[in-house]
Amino acid sequence: KINDGRFDLILTVGGEQEGLVPRSILTENLYTCLAPDAELAQTSGPIKASELKGATLLTLGQDFVLSRTVRDLAAVTGAHISDEYEGNSLDALRQMAAMGTGIAVVPSLYAASETRNDDGVVVRRIDASDMQREVQLAWRVTTPLDNVFSAMADILSEEAHKLIQD
């Protein structure tokens, strides 16, 4: 849609696309949202990937990039994806996790911004550097606004890093 001129600028998650200039905004870690009484919520610090073995992970529908990442995480750790629920929003996943139906896996920006004041979940980073995702700002190589978009990318990156402070 960006190459056909409908958009001038997109925020995307990783991956090179022909005809676009990608600028990295940040690399996000994955976090868990857990019910306060969940076993993994009883300790602090990052969760080791091995601790997710046998866990039920909640994820978005298969059309979302995050879903593919969570499915990869499940395959690597021996966790399984809930077949009872595929969310269409991270808020819905967080609420399902708060009710104890599984572990919601969310990216850094969401964890930092949306779970900060939610006492209904315990949030812990997953210690799995191979499961990070790169957030990028991208625009067409033919745009005359390259300098403007580049400056925007710098500002967004600075503000995102302030917010997540991983």
C-alpha positions as CSV (number, residue, x, y, z in Angstrom):
1,K,0.0,0.0,0.0
2,I,2.9,2.3,0.5
3,N,4.3,1.6,-2.9
4,D,1.0,2.5,-4.6
5,G,1.1,5.9,-2.9
6,R,-1.8,5.4,-0.4
7,F,0.7,6.1,2.4
8,D,3.8,8.2,2.6
9,L,5.2,6.6,5.7
10,I,4.6,3.3,7.6
11,L,5.5,1.9,11.0
12,T,6.4,-1.8,10.5
13,V,8.0,-4.7,12.2
14,G,11.2,-5.7,10.6
15,G,11.9,-7.0,7.1
16,E,13.2,-5.4,4.0
17,Q,10.7,-4.3,1.4
18,E,11.8,-3.4,-2.1
19,G,11.6,0.3,-2.9
20,L,11.5,1.4,0.8
21,V,14.0,3.0,3.0
22,P,13.7,1.3,6.5
23,R,15.0,3.1,9.6
24,S,15.2,1.1,12.8
25,I,13.2,2.8,15.7
26,L,14.0,0.1,18.3
27,T,14.5,-3.6,18.9
28,E,11.7,-4.9,21.2
29,N,12.0,-7.7,23.7
30,L,9.0,-9.9,24.4
31,Y,7.2,-9.7,27.8
32,T,4.7,-11.9,29.5
33,C,1.5,-10.8,31.2
34,L,0.6,-13.3,33.9
35,A,-2.2,-13.6,36.4
36,P,-1.0,-12.6,39.8
37,D,-1.5,-16.1,41.2
38,A,0.4,-17.8,38.3
39,E,3.5,-19.8,39.2
40,L,5.7,-17.6,37.0
41,A,4.4,-14.5,38.6
42,Q,5.8,-15.5,42.0
43,T,9.4,-14.6,41.2
44,S,10.9,-11.5,39.7
45,G,13.3,-10.7,36.9
46,P,13.4,-12.0,33.4
47,I,11.8,-15.4,32.6
48,K,14.2,-17.9,31.1
49,A,12.8,-19.4,27.9
50,S,13.1,-22.9,29.5
51,E,10.6,-21.8,32.2
52,L,7.9,-21.6,29.5
53,K,8.0,-25.3,28.8
54,G,4.4,-26.7,29.0
55,A,2.9,-23.2,29.4
56,T,-0.2,-22.1,27.5
57,L,0.6,-19.0,25.5
58,L,-2.1,-16.5,24.3
59,T,-1.5,-14.8,21.0
60,L,-3.1,-12.7,18.3
61,G,-4.7,-14.2,15.2
62,Q,-2.4,-15.8,12.6
63,D,-2.5,-12.7,10.4
64,F,-0.4,-10.7,12.9
65,V,3.4,-10.7,12.8
66,L,3.5,-11.1,16.6
67,S,1.6,-14.3,16.3
68,R,4.3,-15.8,14.2
69,T,6.9,-14.7,16.7
70,V,4.9,-16.3,19.6
71,R,4.4,-19.5,17.7
72,D,8.2,-19.6,17.1
73,L,8.7,-19.0,20.8
74,A,6.3,-21.9,21.7
75,A,8.2,-24.2,19.3
76,V,11.6,-23.4,20.8
77,T,10.5,-23.5,24.4
78,G,8.0,-26.4,24.4
79,A,5.1,-24.2,25.3
80,H,1.8,-24.5,23.4
81,I,-0.5,-21.9,21.9
82,S,-4.0,-21.8,23.3
83,D,-6.5,-23.2,20.8
84,E,-9.4,-21.8,22.6
85,Y,-8.7,-18.1,22.0
86,E,-6.9,-16.0,19.4
87,G,-7.1,-12.3,20.3
88,N,-7.6,-9.4,18.0
89,S,-6.0,-6.9,20.4
90,L,-3.2,-7.0,22.9
91,D,-5.6,-5.6,25.5
92,A,-7.9,-8.6,25.0
93,L,-4.8,-10.9,25.5
94,R,-3.8,-9.1,28.7
95,Q,-7.4,-9.4,30.1
96,M,-7.4,-13.1,29.3
97,A,-4.1,-13.6,31.1
98,A,-5.4,-11.7,34.1
99,M,-8.2,-14.2,34.3
100,G,-5.7,-17.1,34.3
101,T,-6.4,-18.6,30.9
102,G,-2.8,-18.5,29.8
103,I,0.3,-16.3,29.4
104,A,-0.1,-13.3,27.1
105,V,3.1,-12.5,25.1
106,V,3.4,-8.8,24.3
107,P,6.2,-6.5,22.9
108,S,8.2,-4.0,24.9
109,L,6.3,-0.8,23.9
110,Y,2.9,-2.4,24.8
111,A,4.3,-3.7,28.1
112,A,5.8,-0.3,29.0
113,S,2.8,1.8,28.0
114,E,-0.3,-0.3,28.6
115,T,0.5,-2.5,31.6
116,R,2.3,0.1,33.8
117,N,-0.8,0.8,36.0
118,D,-2.5,-2.6,35.6
119,D,-2.5,-4.4,39.0
120,G,-4.4,-7.3,37.4
121,V,-1.3,-8.7,35.7
122,V,2.3,-9.3,36.5
123,V,4.7,-8.4,33.7
124,R,8.0,-10.0,33.2
125,R,10.5,-9.8,30.3
126,I,11.3,-13.1,28.4
127,D,15.0,-13.7,28.3
128,A,15.2,-14.8,24.7
129,S,17.3,-12.5,22.6
130,D,16.5,-14.5,19.4
131,M,12.9,-13.6,19.8
132,Q,13.3,-9.9,19.6
133,R,11.6,-7.8,16.9
134,E,12.7,-4.7,15.1
135,V,10.3,-1.8,14.8
136,Q,11.0,0.4,11.7
137,L,9.8,3.5,10.1
138,A,9.8,3.1,6.3
139,W,9.1,5.3,3.3
140,R,9.5,5.1,-0.5
141,V,13.0,5.7,-1.8
142,T,11.5,8.2,-4.3
143,T,10.1,10.5,-1.7
144,P,11.3,14.1,-1.6
145,L,10.7,14.1,2.2
146,D,13.6,11.7,3.0
147,N,15.2,14.3,5.4
148,V,11.9,14.9,7.2
149,F,11.1,11.2,7.6
150,S,14.7,10.5,8.8
151,A,14.4,13.2,11.4
152,M,11.0,11.7,12.5
153,A,12.7,8.3,12.8
154,D,15.3,9.8,15.1
155,I,12.7,11.5,17.3
156,L,10.6,8.3,17.5
157,S,13.6,6.2,18.3
158,E,14.7,8.5,21.1
159,E,11.2,8.6,22.7
160,A,10.6,4.9,22.3
161,H,13.9,4.1,24.1
162,K,12.9,6.5,26.9
163,L,9.6,4.7,27.3
164,I,10.8,1.1,27.4
165,Q,14.2,1.4,29.1
166,D,14.8,-2.4,28.8
